[in-house]
Amino acid sequence: MRLPSSRCTNAIAIGTTAVYLLLVVLGWSNAADLLGGFIPARLIGLDLPGAVPVWITPLTATLLHGGILHLGFNMVMLLFCGRMVETAIGPVALAILYVVGAYAAAGVQFLANPADGTPMIGASGAISALFAAYALLFGRPRGFAGHPTIGAAVNVLWLAAAWIGVQFLMGLAFADMGMAIATGAHVGGFLAGLLLTRPLLGMRRRD
């Protein structure tokens, strides 16, 4: 299947990849993670390093990745889901969804552990919002075909429960391997996508 060309999705992917490569070439990756990653503990006033104001770090964190595999997986998901979603809702709405997803990811990660001093990096929280939109727009609704409103609500609840369950299991699996993933961020971004997709689609239709 040939994916549609989408300027906003492509721009995000190119920009994110370019920042990663630049940091690697300059040898600044580790420093950038500390200075530009989202650190929950900074929100409660702990004196921790940070080159940019804490309120913008949910966005700068999306430009930082922990290796080529981390970047590659995120970019594949971004390009596949983002292009399809952008075709449905438009470039402006996709940009809104991506940014809100990034902040929702940081917000839930903060609620999960406010005192955490570890930088959260990666675009997976924002991309989770796009994945939720893709699931809503192109997935098969579950039951209640005669009641569209109830059907839509059940579909949202089903997707949310399934995603949270998957993230919980992934968190346990990675913990057993001595690694950690930002489970809260993935959940936050996905929930933002579930909540915003229909309103953004409605805006596109009215326009």
C-alpha positions in Angstrom: 0.0 0.0 0.0 1.4 3.4 -1.0 1.1 5.8 1.9 -0.2 9.3 1.2 2.3 12.2 1.2 1.8 14.4 4.2 3.8 17.6 4.7 3.4 18.0 8.5 4.2 14.4 9.3 7.2 14.4 7.0 8.4 17.7 8.5 8.2 16.3 12.1 10.1 13.1 11.0 12.8 15.0 9.2 13.3 17.6 12.0 13.4 14.9 14.7 15.9 12.8 12.7 18.1 15.8 11.9 18.3 16.8 15.6 19.3 13.3 16.6 22.0 13.0 14.0 23.3 16.5 14.8 23.6 15.7 18.5 25.3 12.4 17.7 27.8 14.0 15.4 28.6 16.7 17.9 28.8 14.3 20.8 26.1 16.2 22.7 23.5 13.4 23.1 23.9 12.7 26.8 24.1 16.4 27.7 21.0 17.2 25.6 19.0 14.5 27.3 19.7 16.0 30.7 19.2 19.6 29.6 16.3 19.2 27.2 14.5 16.1 28.5 11.3 16.3 30.5 12.2 15.9 34.2 9.1 15.6 36.4 10.9 16.7 39.6 11.6 20.1 38.0 7.9 20.9 38.2 7.9 20.6 42.0 10.9 22.9 42.3 13.8 20.5 42.8 17.1 22.2 41.7 18.0 20.1 38.7 19.8 20.9 35.4 17.8 22.3 32.6 18.9 24.5 29.6 15.3 25.3 28.6 12.3 26.3 30.8 10.5 23.2 32.1 7.2 24.1 30.4 8.7 23.6 27.0 10.6 20.4 27.8 7.6 18.2 26.8 8.3 19.4 23.2 12.1 19.3 23.3 12.0 15.8 24.7 10.3 14.6 21.5 13.4 15.6 19.6 15.7 13.4 21.8 16.2 9.7 21.6 18.2 7.0 23.3 19.7 5.4 20.3 19.1 4.6 16.6 16.7 1.8 17.4 14.6 4.1 19.6 14.6 6.8 16.9 13.9 4.3 14.1 10.9 2.6 15.8 9.3 6.0 16.6 9.8 7.3 13.1 8.3 4.2 11.5 5.2 4.6 13.7 5.1 8.3 13.1 5.3 8.0 9.3 2.7 5.2 9.1 0.1 6.5 11.5 0.8 10.2 11.0 0.4 10.2 7.2 -2.9 8.3 7.4 -4.2 10.5 10.2 -3.1 13.7 8.5 -5.0 12.7 5.3 -8.1 12.5 7.4 -7.8 15.5 9.7 -5.4 17.8 7.9 -1.9 19.1 8.7 -2.9 21.8 11.3 -5.0 19.4 13.3 -2.2 16.8 13.2 0.3 19.4 14.5 -2.2 20.2 17.3 -2.7 16.5 18.1 1.1 15.9 18.2 1.8 18.9 20.5 -1.1 18.1 22.9 -0.1 14.5 22.9 3.4 15.5 24.0 2.1 17.6 26.9 -0.4 15.0 27.9 2.4 12.4 27.9 4.5 14.6 30.2 1.5 15.3 32.4 0.7 11.7 33.1 4.3 10.8 33.5 4.5 13.6 36.2 1.4 12.3 38.0 2.9 8.8 38.0 6.1 9.9 39.7 6.4 13.7 40.5 9.7 13.3 42.3 11.4 11.5 39.4 14.7 13.1 38.4 15.3 11.0 35.3 14.9 12.8 32.0 12.0 11.5 29.9 13.1 11.5 26.2 11.5 10.4 22.9 8.6 11.1 20.7 6.6 8.0 21.7 4.2 9.9 23.9 3.2 12.3 21.1 3.2 9.5 18.6 0.8 7.5 20.9 -1.7 10.3 20.3 -1.4 9.7 16.6 -1.7 6.0 17.1 -4.9 6.5 19.0 -6.3 8.7 16.2 -5.3 6.0 13.7 -7.1 3.4 15.7 -10.3 5.5 16.0 -10.3 6.6 12.3 -9.3 3.3 10.6 -10.0 0.6 13.2 -13.2 -1.5 13.3 -15.8 -0.2 15.8 -17.0 -2.7 18.4 -20.7 -3.4 18.4 -23.7 -1.1 19.0 -24.0 -0.4 15.3 -27.6 0.8 15.8 -26.5 3.4 18.4 -23.6 5.4 17.0 -23.1 7.5 20.1 -22.9 4.4 22.4 -20.8 2.6 19.9 -18.3 5.4 19.7 -18.1 5.6 23.5 -17.6 1.9 23.8 -14.9 2.0 21.1 -13.0 4.7 23.0 -13.3 2.9 26.3 -12.2 -0.4 24.7 -9.2 1.2 23.0 -8.2 3.0 26.2 -8.4 -0.2 28.3 -6.5 -2.2 25.8 -3.7 0.3 25.4 -3.3 0.8 29.2 -3.2 -3.0 29.6 -0.5 -3.4 26.9 1.6 -0.6 28.4 1.4 -2.2 31.8 2.5 -5.6 30.5 5.3 -3.9 28.5 6.4 -2.0 31.6 6.7 -5.3 33.5 8.6 -7.0 30.7 11.1 -4.2 30.3 11.6 -4.0 34.1 12.5 -7.7 34.1 15.2 -6.9 31.5 16.5 -4.1 33.7 15.1 -1.4 31.4 12.5 1.2 31.9 9.9 2.7 29.6 7.8 5.8 30.1 4.5 3.9 30.5 2.7 6.9 31.9 3.7 9.0 28.9 2.4 6.4 26.4 -0.9 6.3 28.2 -1.2 10.1 28.5 -0.5 10.6 24.8 -2.9 7.8 23.8 -5.7 9.2 25.9 -5.2 12.7 24.5 -5.5 11.2 21.0 -8.8 9.4 21.9 -10.3 12.6 23.3 -9.2 15.0 20.5 -9.6 13.0 17.3 -13.3 13.4 16.8 -13.3 17.2 17.6 -10.4 17.8 15.2 -12.1 15.7 12.5 -15.3 17.7 13.0 -13.3 21.0 12.6 -11.9 19.7 9.3 -15.4 18.8 8.0 -16.8 22.2 9.0 -13.9 23.9 7.2 
